[in-house]
Amino acid sequence: MNRAYPPGAESTKSSFDSLASSAQEKVASAADAAQGFAREQYGDLTIAIRRNPLQAAAIAAGIGFVLALLARR
């Protein structure tokens, strides 16, 4: 089926496609950056837990306790 577009529609479609492509590239770049940051923070967190396991367990227990209190409400 061949559609007839109004005058100027092709340039508008081309502009929209270009904008969508640019947005997709920016989102992919931001996702890659966020993933790299998360990996770095995970590594730092792992090191901190290995250095202070009791403190890490106490913090986790405290957070769990607070979340349990909030969930009961």
C-alpha positions as CSV (number, residue, x, y, z in Angstrom):
1,M,0.0,0.0,0.0
2,N,1.6,3.3,-1.1
3,R,0.6,6.3,1.1
4,A,0.5,9.8,-0.2
5,Y,1.9,12.2,2.4
6,P,1.0,15.9,2.5
7,P,3.7,18.4,1.3
8,G,6.4,18.8,3.8
9,A,5.6,15.6,5.6
10,E,8.7,13.9,4.4
11,S,11.0,16.5,5.8
12,T,9.1,16.4,9.1
13,K,9.4,12.6,9.2
14,S,13.1,12.9,8.4
15,S,13.6,15.4,11.2
16,F,11.6,13.2,13.6
17,D,13.7,10.2,12.7
18,S,16.9,12.1,13.2
19,L,15.7,13.3,16.6
20,A,14.6,9.9,17.6
21,S,17.9,8.4,16.6
22,S,19.8,11.1,18.5
23,A,17.7,10.5,21.6
24,Q,18.3,6.7,21.4
25,E,22.0,7.3,21.2
26,K,21.9,9.6,24.2
27,V,19.9,7.1,26.2
28,A,22.2,4.2,25.3
29,S,25.2,6.4,26.4
30,A,23.6,7.3,29.7
31,A,22.8,3.6,30.3
32,D,26.4,2.6,29.7
33,A,27.6,5.3,32.0
34,A,25.2,4.3,34.7
35,Q,26.2,0.6,34.3
36,G,29.9,1.5,34.7
37,F,29.1,3.6,37.8
38,A,27.1,0.8,39.3
39,R,29.9,-1.7,38.7
40,E,32.4,0.6,40.3
41,Q,30.2,1.2,43.4
42,Y,29.5,-2.5,43.7
43,G,33.3,-3.1,43.8
44,D,33.7,-0.4,46.5
45,L,30.8,-1.8,48.5
46,T,32.2,-5.3,48.4
47,I,35.6,-4.1,49.7
48,A,33.9,-2.1,52.5
49,I,31.9,-5.2,53.5
50,R,35.0,-7.4,53.6
51,R,36.8,-4.9,55.8
52,N,33.9,-4.4,58.2
53,P,31.6,-7.4,58.1
54,L,30.0,-6.8,61.5
55,Q,29.3,-3.2,60.8
56,A,27.8,-4.2,57.4
57,A,25.6,-6.8,59.0
58,A,24.4,-4.3,61.7
59,I,23.5,-1.7,59.0
60,A,21.7,-4.3,57.0
61,A,19.7,-5.4,60.1
62,G,18.9,-1.8,60.9
63,I,17.6,-1.2,57.4
64,G,15.6,-4.4,57.5
65,F,14.1,-3.4,60.8
66,V,13.1,0.1,59.5
67,L,11.6,-1.4,56.3
68,A,9.6,-4.0,58.4
69,L,8.2,-1.1,60.5
70,L,7.2,0.8,57.4
71,A,5.6,-2.3,55.8
72,R,3.4,-2.9,58.9
73,R,1.8,0.5,58.6
